[in-house]
Structures are given as structure tokens and as C-alpha cells.
Amino acid sequence: MSFKTFNYIFLSFIAVILIASSPLLSYAKGGSDGEDDDDGGDKNNKGARHLRILNAEPNLLEGNLLISGKHFGNKRFRGKVKLFVPTLGICNLEVLDFEPQVEVRKDQNIQELLVTLPEEIANFPGTYLLSVKRQLPKNQRNDNKENNGALSDVFYLTLGSGGSGDGSTGPTGPIGPPGATGPTGTIEGAVGVTGLEGAEGDIGGDTGPQGIQGVAGPTGPQGDPGPTGESGLGSNCALDSEQIDFGTGSSAVKELTVTNTSNVTIDVDAEFINLQPDGPSGPHFKFDVFSQPLPVENFPPDGDLGLVLDFLCNLAAETGESFNGFLIITVNGEPAECGPVFLNAICGP
């Protein structure tokens, strides 16, 4: 596949993501509350803030990636950083350093994560899906059970132009530090006229003695104990695989097992995101859930849900043409703790 075709594929993928971002990736816009303070370690905070990725700056010479954002953690980062690359699959990026407080201007701070970057990515310019997932402390999971004990966000990382044309404009960088103070003016104002001296005031009386301390009141009765809080969901699902290769052929079938790891019943659903554009006569391929029918409601705790996934090459597809996509798992209408699952297939005889 040429660099020009590769870049076109990923730009089309971005358009699909933007259209479907509201129902599929609501976690990608975390932090819309507009607050700038960090949530880690704040005893008065009633729930963790939304994690936000503001920018990502790759350094191909040093082989690392500097991620700036908010609410990555307090003193240290507990979580995972992943990069979804069609040619390599899912890459877990090692965290090299974490700066919990970086001042960009007065009264405004950000946080920075320094992670590794695969050497092979320098040979494949294009757009990649970056994911940062932070595990919440145990004392905040009950207040944030809708996040399943974790906060996450995604960011579209663009490397190189990917073709002969100009690349798309990257995201806005963080606000720069304030400029230096200007020089002091040379013209000195005239000294004002000295005011009249006021009359001397009367001398006040002596300070009176301290009053007697009052008697302490009786201790009030102990209040009734509050009701027991609801049990949090914790991690709500697990997958037997986060990457499925359908191989080469005109069609193929693969199985994926989803396990309910929470202690309550859940509703499970899934949807595909394809990374290739349609051809003149329609799509060249199709990913689908063959069985069982979705959504599945009231799925019991510790239960295993077997999904049969199928891939089909249409007549318009060329032999050797490669296709990639993602399977997004949702639990109770929200992005699940597990996934997404990276899919790959090659059309052939």
C-alpha cells in the first residue's frame, strides 16, 4: 500500500469517527466541565474529573511521545497508554516519565506523560488512534461507578504528510508562558502637595479584663447510621483477545468471548468502525456480528458471551487488498472497560 493511499484511508477514518463520536466515543471529549484543577488527592472532591488529552508531540529522533493533558493522576500515573496502528496492531507504550504539574501560564497548569514510540512508525506516516486510560483509586470508584473504575480519552495523532500534498493542520498546542515584564517608564510623576496635619486624637481608655469563659454545653445525641451505599461495578468486562486477524480469503469467521466481570447484570452491544472508504460501486468489504443477536440484555455476572464475527469481500475488492477496522464494545450504553478490538483481513481467493 502506498503512503498516499494509507493517508487517505486514515483521513476517511477520522471523518467516520467525527460523525459517530456522540454515540460511540463519548469518553473522547472528557473534561467538558471547563475546570482546570487536578482531582488527584483532593479529599473535598466528590468525584474524579474527566481525563483529557490536549496535545501529543512525537520525537522520532529520540523515539518518544510527549502527551499533555489534564487529570492523568496526582503524584504518579496509574494506567495504560496504547497506540492503534493498522500495520502493527495494538502497541502498548511504556511510560518513561510523568510530570503532574507543568505551568503554562498564571493560575493554569497541565500534566505531561512521556512514553516510548515504536521505531517502525517513522516509516508509515499517517494518522493513528492514541488511547490514555487511567485507573482510579479505590476511594473514588464508588463515586465514579459510571466510569467503571477508570477514566479514558482518545486522540488522533498525525505523523508526516503521508503523500505529495500538504498534511492537515494539527491540533492547537498548549498556551505558552507569559511574556517578560516591559521596562519601567522614564518619566516620573510630580510629587503631590503635602496635606495638613490632623489634630491629635483623644487617648483611649485602658483595655478591660477578659471575660469569664462560659460553661461547655452538653454533648448532643449520636445520629442514626446512614444507609449502605451501592456496590460499584468495577471492571465490567474482559475479552479473550484485543486483536483478530481473519487471514486471507473471500470470507472468514472468528469467535470473540466477552466476560461479565462485574457483580451485576449488564446490557452488552457492539458496533464496527471501518477504516477504508467505499469504492465507486459501494464498500469493498464487510465486518459483521454473525451471532448472537445484539444487544444482549440482562447478561448475568461472571457469564461468558460468545460472539461470532464474520468478514466478507465484495466482488469489487481486488485480490490482496487489505482491510482494517475496530469493534467497539458498549456496556449499558457507555464505552466498556474492555476493548476496542482491532480487526484485520486480506481479500484473496
VMD Tcl script that draws the C-alpha trace (Angstrom):
set ca {
  {0.00 0.00 0.00}
  {1.41 3.42 -0.95}
  {1.77 6.28 1.57}
  {-0.82 8.32 -0.34}
  {-3.41 5.52 -0.13}
  {-2.52 4.91 3.53}
  {-3.08 8.57 4.45}
  {-6.35 8.73 2.53}
  {-7.62 5.68 4.42}
  {-6.93 7.24 7.81}
  {-8.40 10.65 6.87}
  {-11.60 8.86 5.90}
  {-11.50 7.06 9.23}
  {-11.34 10.43 11.03}
  {-14.47 11.58 9.18}
  {-16.34 8.43 10.26}
  {-15.21 8.93 13.88}
  {-16.39 12.58 13.94}
  {-19.85 11.62 12.66}
  {-20.22 8.75 15.13}
  {-18.41 10.35 18.07}
  {-21.57 11.23 20.02}
  {-22.99 7.66 20.45}
  {-19.73 5.73 20.20}
  {-16.93 7.69 21.79}
  {-18.46 9.91 24.40}
  {-15.39 9.38 26.53}
  {-13.20 11.08 23.87}
  {-14.43 14.52 24.94}
  {-13.94 14.13 28.66}
  {-13.41 17.31 30.61}
  {-16.15 19.45 29.09}
  {-16.92 20.81 32.52}
  {-14.32 23.53 31.94}
  {-12.50 23.11 35.31}
  {-8.71 23.25 35.35}
  {-7.81 21.92 38.81}
  {-6.44 18.38 39.23}
  {-8.60 15.86 41.07}
  {-5.92 13.54 42.48}
  {-5.54 13.59 46.26}
  {-8.27 16.21 46.88}
  {-10.27 14.99 49.88}
  {-13.03 17.55 49.23}
  {-13.52 16.34 45.64}
  {-16.77 14.37 45.30}
  {-15.66 12.56 42.10}
  {-12.75 12.42 39.70}
  {-12.61 14.93 36.84}
  {-12.75 13.78 33.23}
  {-9.38 12.81 31.80}
  {-8.46 14.98 28.78}
  {-5.70 14.69 26.15}
  {-4.85 18.22 24.95}
  {-1.88 17.51 22.64}
  {0.67 14.87 21.65}
  {4.16 15.79 20.31}
  {6.17 12.95 18.72}
  {10.00 12.97 18.67}
  {11.04 10.41 16.06}
  {14.78 11.02 16.64}
  {14.51 10.26 20.37}
  {11.80 7.60 19.86}
  {9.31 9.08 22.34}
  {5.96 10.87 22.52}
  {5.11 13.78 24.88}
  {1.39 13.76 25.82}
  {-0.06 16.84 27.52}
  {-3.47 16.93 29.18}
  {-5.35 17.02 32.46}
  {-6.38 14.63 35.24}
  {-3.81 11.91 34.45}
  {-3.28 11.44 38.20}
  {-1.83 13.11 41.30}
  {1.74 12.10 42.17}
  {2.12 9.21 39.73}
  {0.31 7.79 36.70}
  {-1.58 4.52 37.14}
  {-2.95 3.31 33.83}
  {-2.13 2.30 30.24}
  {-1.17 4.15 27.06}
  {-1.94 2.43 23.75}
  {-1.44 3.29 20.07}
  {-3.59 1.57 17.42}
  {-1.54 1.17 14.21}
  {-3.13 -0.71 11.25}
  {0.20 -2.19 10.12}
  {1.32 -3.24 13.63}
  {-1.93 -3.68 15.57}
  {-2.20 -2.53 19.20}
  {1.06 -1.15 20.66}
  {1.37 -0.72 24.44}
  {3.55 2.36 25.02}
  {5.88 2.32 28.05}
  {5.57 5.36 30.34}
  {9.06 6.92 30.78}
  {8.15 9.94 32.92}
  {5.12 11.73 34.44}
  {5.03 15.44 35.34}
  {1.88 16.08 37.44}
  {2.12 19.89 37.34}
  {3.50 21.97 34.43}
  {2.72 25.70 34.49}
  {1.72 27.10 31.09}
  {0.52 30.46 32.38}
  {-0.51 32.07 35.66}
  {-3.19 30.05 37.50}
  {-3.27 27.38 34.79}
  {-1.37 24.08 34.86}
  {-1.30 20.94 32.72}
  {0.18 17.46 33.14}
  {2.64 15.65 30.85}
  {3.27 11.96 30.07}
  {6.47 10.90 28.26}
  {6.07 7.49 26.59}
  {8.01 5.36 24.12}
  {7.23 5.41 20.39}
  {7.78 2.34 18.11}
  {10.71 2.74 15.69}
  {8.67 1.26 12.81}
  {6.13 4.10 12.93}
  {8.64 6.53 11.33}
  {8.30 4.54 8.04}
  {4.49 4.85 7.95}
  {3.31 8.48 8.05}
  {-0.39 8.93 8.66}
  {-2.99 9.26 11.43}
  {-3.12 6.89 14.42}
  {-5.52 6.41 17.34}
  {-3.87 7.21 20.72}
  {-5.60 6.00 23.92}
  {-4.80 7.01 27.55}
  {-6.63 5.09 30.28}
  {-6.18 5.93 33.97}
  {-7.20 3.58 36.81}
  {-8.96 5.43 39.63}
  {-8.02 4.96 43.34}
  {-10.33 2.64 45.27}
  {-11.75 5.53 47.34}
  {-13.09 7.21 44.14}
  {-14.57 4.21 42.32}
  {-17.96 4.25 44.08}
  {-18.43 7.97 43.21}
  {-17.45 7.26 39.58}
  {-19.03 3.85 39.00}
  {-20.35 5.05 35.63}
  {-16.67 5.13 34.50}
  {-16.15 1.53 35.73}
  {-13.26 2.48 37.96}
  {-11.27 4.15 35.17}
  {-11.09 7.36 33.11}
  {-10.00 7.43 29.46}
  {-9.69 9.61 26.37}
  {-8.53 9.16 22.76}
  {-6.53 11.46 20.47}
  {-5.78 11.32 16.73}
  {-2.01 11.51 16.28}
  {-0.76 12.60 12.81}
  {2.83 11.76 11.73}
  {4.26 13.06 8.42}
  {2.28 14.21 5.34}
  {1.54 10.71 4.08}
  {1.66 11.86 0.39}
  {2.71 14.57 -2.04}
  {0.15 17.10 -0.76}
  {0.18 19.17 2.41}
  {-0.88 17.41 5.60}
  {-3.90 18.54 7.60}
  {-3.42 21.13 10.32}
  {-2.53 19.55 13.66}
  {-4.29 20.28 16.98}
  {-3.68 23.56 18.80}
  {-0.70 23.38 21.16}
  {-0.78 24.35 24.84}
  {-0.80 28.04 25.82}
  {2.74 29.47 26.05}
  {4.23 31.04 29.18}
  {3.57 34.76 29.89}
  {5.93 37.28 28.28}
  {8.57 39.23 30.16}
  {7.58 42.41 32.04}
  {8.16 45.58 29.98}
  {10.69 48.23 31.01}
  {9.80 50.84 33.63}
  {8.87 54.25 32.26}
  {11.48 57.05 32.46}
  {9.11 59.95 33.23}
  {8.49 60.35 36.95}
  {5.29 61.99 38.09}
  {5.34 65.18 40.16}
  {5.24 64.88 43.95}
  {1.86 65.84 45.35}
  {1.32 68.66 47.86}
  {1.72 67.61 51.48}
  {-1.61 67.53 53.25}
  {-2.45 69.34 56.50}
  {-1.59 67.56 59.71}
  {-4.65 66.34 61.51}
  {-5.48 67.11 65.13}
  {-4.25 64.69 67.74}
  {-6.95 62.30 68.89}
  {-8.02 61.66 72.47}
  {-6.24 58.91 74.35}
  {-8.47 55.85 74.70}
  {-9.27 54.08 77.96}
  {-7.48 51.03 79.28}
  {-8.32 47.62 77.93}
  {-10.85 45.85 80.11}
  {-10.26 42.43 81.70}
  {-11.05 39.26 79.80}
  {-14.46 37.85 80.49}
  {-15.07 34.53 82.25}
  {-15.23 31.52 79.95}
  {-18.72 30.09 79.63}
  {-19.69 26.58 80.70}
  {-19.47 23.95 77.95}
  {-22.83 22.69 76.74}
  {-23.83 19.01 76.90}
  {-22.85 16.66 74.05}
  {-25.68 16.07 71.63}
  {-27.06 12.56 70.91}
  {-25.39 10.40 68.27}
  {-27.13 10.42 64.91}
  {-28.55 7.35 63.18}
  {-26.17 5.49 60.84}
  {-26.61 6.30 57.17}
  {-27.82 3.76 54.59}
  {-25.32 1.38 52.98}
  {-24.03 2.70 49.66}
  {-24.48 0.85 46.39}
  {-21.74 -1.52 45.28}
  {-19.65 -0.18 42.41}
  {-19.33 -2.06 39.11}
  {-15.53 -2.07 38.98}
  {-14.18 -3.54 35.76}
  {-17.34 -4.53 33.85}
  {-15.97 -6.84 31.14}
  {-12.98 -8.73 29.78}
  {-12.09 -10.04 26.29}
  {-10.23 -13.20 25.32}
  {-8.48 -11.15 22.57}
  {-7.99 -7.47 21.63}
  {-6.81 -8.23 18.07}
  {-8.40 -10.57 15.48}
  {-6.79 -11.48 12.13}
  {-9.25 -13.03 9.65}
  {-6.36 -14.06 7.36}
  {-6.56 -14.14 3.54}
  {-9.68 -15.20 1.63}
  {-13.06 -14.08 0.30}
  {-14.76 -14.66 3.67}
  {-13.85 -15.80 7.18}
  {-15.41 -16.37 10.61}
  {-13.79 -15.77 14.03}
  {-15.06 -16.09 17.62}
  {-14.73 -13.49 20.39}
  {-15.66 -14.14 24.05}
  {-16.91 -11.27 26.27}
  {-16.96 -11.99 30.04}
  {-19.10 -10.03 32.55}
  {-16.57 -9.29 35.33}
  {-18.93 -7.06 37.35}
  {-21.25 -8.21 40.16}
  {-24.50 -7.10 38.46}
  {-26.35 -7.85 35.23}
  {-25.37 -5.66 32.26}
  {-26.60 -4.87 28.72}
  {-23.97 -5.61 26.04}
  {-23.82 -4.21 22.49}
  {-21.13 -3.76 19.81}
  {-20.55 -1.77 16.63}
  {-17.89 -1.75 13.90}
  {-15.77 1.18 12.69}
  {-14.24 0.60 9.24}
  {-11.03 2.39 8.24}
  {-11.39 2.08 4.43}
  {-13.55 4.31 2.18}
  {-16.21 2.88 -0.15}
  {-15.36 2.32 -3.83}
  {-17.37 3.70 -6.80}
  {-19.81 0.75 -6.61}
  {-20.04 0.60 -2.81}
  {-17.99 -0.92 0.01}
  {-15.36 -3.50 -0.96}
  {-15.74 -5.47 2.28}
  {-17.95 -6.02 5.32}
  {-17.38 -6.82 9.02}
  {-20.41 -8.05 10.95}
  {-21.57 -9.92 14.09}
  {-22.98 -13.20 12.70}
  {-24.34 -14.34 16.06}
  {-25.66 -13.96 18.65}
  {-28.14 -11.10 18.01}
  {-27.22 -7.81 19.70}
  {-27.90 -6.10 22.01}
  {-27.90 -8.73 24.79}
  {-29.87 -7.53 27.83}
  {-29.54 -8.61 31.49}
  {-26.30 -10.51 30.87}
  {-25.52 -12.24 34.23}
  {-22.36 -11.69 36.36}
  {-19.39 -13.98 35.57}
  {-21.16 -15.05 32.36}
  {-19.34 -15.63 29.02}
  {-20.93 -14.18 25.86}
  {-19.69 -15.79 22.62}
  {-19.81 -13.52 19.55}
  {-19.27 -14.97 16.05}
  {-17.68 -12.31 13.81}
  {-17.62 -12.69 10.01}
  {-15.71 -10.92 7.22}
  {-16.81 -10.80 3.56}
  {-15.00 -9.43 0.48}
  {-17.36 -8.00 -2.16}
  {-16.90 -8.53 -5.92}
  {-15.44 -5.02 -6.29}
  {-12.50 -5.85 -4.00}
  {-9.11 -6.61 -5.54}
  {-7.04 -9.68 -4.67}
  {-4.53 -8.81 -1.95}
  {-6.47 -5.72 -0.84}
  {-6.09 -5.23 2.95}
  {-8.85 -4.02 5.26}
  {-8.78 -2.84 8.87}
  {-11.36 -1.83 11.45}
  {-12.35 -1.63 15.12}
  {-15.07 -3.39 17.13}
  {-16.34 -1.08 19.89}
  {-17.93 -2.87 22.89}
  {-20.52 -0.95 24.96}
  {-21.98 -1.78 28.39}
  {-25.27 -0.18 29.46}
  {-24.97 2.28 26.58}
  {-21.47 3.51 27.54}
  {-17.97 2.55 26.23}
  {-16.91 -0.64 28.02}
  {-13.80 -1.11 30.17}
  {-12.61 -3.77 27.70}
  {-11.69 -3.16 24.05}
  {-11.67 -1.83 21.42}
  {-10.81 -4.90 19.31}
  {-8.55 -4.32 16.25}
  {-9.64 -6.25 13.10}
  {-7.58 -7.11 10.01}
  {-8.32 -9.10 6.81}
  {-6.92 -9.55 3.26}
  {-9.11 -10.37 0.26}
  {-7.93 -13.38 -1.69}
  {-9.09 -16.48 -3.50}
}
mol new
graphics top color blue
foreach p $ca { graphics top sphere $p radius 0.5 }
foreach p [lrange $ca 0 end-1] q [lrange $ca 1 end] { graphics top cylinder $p $q radius 0.2 }
display resetview
